[in-house]
Amino acid sequence: MQIQVDIGFKDLLEVVKKLPKDQLLQLKKELEEKPVKAKREHFRDLLINGPTFTDEQIKTMEETRKAINKWRTK
């Protein structure tokens, strides 16, 4: 189950100030960790570093495309 709550910054700050010391330290640690990359950045990384076709695979696709086009025009 997931609940979404709209809370103002001042209200959030009041809640944080009321946390016990151990939870406050845990929150601080979580906030200082490297942020999770946005989905867009993951996608960009995949495009830049992801797998690519070999020249042989590209040649095979081009030949297949030509053969399909010939078959369709007959």
DARA-V25577 format. One record per backbone hydrogen bond with DSSP energy under -1.0 kcal/mol. NH is the residue of the N-H (numbers start at 0). CO is the residue of the C=O. E is the energy in kcal/mol with one decimal. If there is no record, write none. Layout:
[[NH/CO/E] [NH/CO/E]]
This chain:
[[11/7/-2.5] [12/8/-2.7] [13/9/-2.0] [14/10/-2.0] [15/11/-2.5] [16/12/-2.3] [18/15/-1.5] [23/19/-2.5] [24/20/-2.4] [25/21/-1.9] [26/22/-2.5] [27/23/-2.3] [28/24/-2.3] [29/25/-2.3] [30/26/-2.4] [31/27/-1.6] [41/37/-2.0] [42/38/-2.5] [43/39/-2.3] [44/40/-2.6] [45/41/-2.3] [46/42/-2.4] [47/43/-2.3] [48/44/-3.1] [49/45/-2.2] [57/53/-2.2] [58/54/-2.4] [59/55/-2.3] [60/56/-2.2] [61/57/-2.4] [62/58/-2.5] [63/59/-2.4] [64/60/-2.6] [65/61/-2.3] [66/62/-2.3] [67/63/-2.5] [68/64/-2.5] [69/65/-2.3] [70/66/-2.2] [71/67/-2.3] [72/68/-1.5]]
